[in-house]
Amino acid sequence: LINAVFAGDITIGANHIGRDGDNYIGFESDDLIKLRVAGATQVKLSDGLFSPQTDSDVDLGSSSVRFKDAFVDSVTI
């Protein structure tokens, strides 16, 4: 059980904490959190924004596992 994390990133390996940097939650600054999976930063969360780290890289769902509903204010392509 983790009650608080005060400085740095959280890295959890298969058998122990701190195995490697392939998967981690990075607390980059006061208002930026990055999620790294399989050795690459995939998504980031900042003040009011949940977004992919790079363009055209992250999918929401798949052809076999889909989200049920999506509620959006507007769509821009």
C-alpha positions in Angstrom: 0.0 0.0 0.0 1.4 3.4 -1.0 -0.1 6.3 0.9 2.0 9.1 -0.7 4.8 9.6 -3.2 6.8 12.8 -2.7 9.6 13.0 -5.3 10.4 11.1 -8.4 8.7 8.4 -10.5 7.0 5.1 -9.7 8.7 2.1 -11.3 7.1 -1.3 -10.7 8.8 -4.4 -12.0 7.4 -8.0 -12.2 9.1 -9.1 -9.0 10.2 -6.0 -7.3 10.1 -2.2 -7.3 12.7 -0.5 -9.5 13.3 -3.3 -12.0 13.8 -1.1 -15.0 12.4 1.9 -16.8 10.3 0.0 -19.4 7.1 0.8 -17.5 6.6 3.7 -15.1 4.5 6.6 -14.0 6.6 9.7 -14.3 5.8 12.8 -12.2 7.6 15.2 -14.6 6.6 18.5 -12.9 3.8 19.9 -10.7 1.3 19.6 -13.5 2.5 16.8 -15.8 2.3 13.1 -15.5 3.6 10.7 -18.1 2.8 7.0 -18.5 5.6 4.8 -20.1 4.8 1.3 -21.4 7.1 -1.1 -23.2 10.0 1.3 -23.1 8.2 4.3 -24.7 6.2 7.2 -23.2 2.7 6.6 -24.4 0.3 9.2 -22.9 0.5 12.3 -20.7 -1.8 14.0 -18.3 -1.4 17.7 -17.7 -3.8 20.4 -16.4 -7.1 19.6 -18.2 -5.5 17.5 -21.0 -5.1 13.7 -21.4 -3.2 13.2 -24.7 -0.8 10.9 -26.5 2.9 11.7 -26.3 3.4 11.5 -30.0 1.1 12.0 -33.0 -1.0 9.1 -34.3 0.5 6.6 -31.8 -2.2 5.7 -29.2 -5.6 4.0 -29.8 -8.6 4.1 -27.6 -9.9 0.6 -27.6 -9.4 -1.9 -30.3 -11.5 -3.8 -32.9 -12.1 -6.6 -30.3 -12.4 -4.5 -27.1 -14.3 -1.2 -27.4 -15.4 1.6 -25.1 -19.2 1.7 -24.5 -20.0 5.4 -24.8 -18.1 8.6 -25.6 -19.3 12.0 -24.5 -17.5 14.9 -26.1 -18.1 18.6 -26.5 -16.9 18.8 -30.1 -14.9 16.8 -32.6 -12.1 18.3 -34.7 -10.4 16.4 -37.5 
